[in-house]
């Protein structure tokens, strides 16, 4: 599928996905959204009191920074907090990340774990979206791999394998900018990001890829390539959020707090010396990874474990700057139509996508 066809297909999914009956891929982020209730300026309460019969569905997919969702489920943290807040919540695991985003865009999910890159697209196409939590930021977990003897400037004229319009695509653009090159200076071959990493490891004819761990450290350890640019070079630009449909948050005011509190329960379990090993074992198993490899991936992923810092960051200046860069990339690549699309910060912001720390109880 070429650039234009893929872009138009993505837009079709975002605009008309509800008619496609999108469901989680059982091997690879179906429920109606909650009816809106309450006013937009009503702060979330400490307990439920809204729709207690509806089961809210939250999509997530396998990625280092999202494995705490598995921990929340396995250790009963989510069930405990959901009962406290009188809300029913089901975590839906997707093996295909974009399947989860498309399901959220089609209003088949009430919330979804997604990257900064994808958070704009459902919102710009009519899904009232609220980021209530930052899960993690990539600190070397995403990167550009090349063969020995090549550097970033040497990419000019070469073919780079990556998944178009993904964070890998964004990362490549930022990498090229850093050495005065533009996207038109390279040839992009569209391929799923995971497949790009595998291709680099198995096919010597592949010159360069934009991908993520474990492919990055495996290529380096096996002497097959080097990382010439990574998310460490653009701190705070590749982040992962829990994005909710605002209608669902209004339908039951306990939904947002239950999710954020369960997340920080999992973070406390992960951070505590006595339980850290068990936490890592559970997350590694859920990711289909060895404990050793999962530990390596954690080193390049900053999990947001502190409530106060997370809340401050969620509406802080750094994230505002990041989202402006992401918005520009999205507009330049025709992923959003309106360059004036507004991103809001704070509970009372009037925008289709907003970042709201009020669901984090500090």
Protein Blocks (a to p, Z undefined) as FASTA:
>chain_A
ZZklmmmmmmmmmmmmmmnopacdfklopcdddddedjfklccdfbehiafkbccddddd
ddfklmmmmmmmmnommmmmmmmnopacdddddfblklmmmmmmnopafbdcddfklmmm
mmmnopacddfbdfbdcehjaccdddehiafklmgopacdddehiaklmmmmmmmmmnop
afklpccddddfklmmmmmmmmmklmbdcdddfklmmmmmnopaccfbdfklmghkaccd
ddddfklmmmpmklmmmmmmmmmmmmmmmmpmklmmmmmmmmmmmnopafklmmmmmmmp
ccdfbfklmmmmmmmmklmmmmmmmmmmmmmnopafblklccdedjklccfbdcdfklpc
ZZ
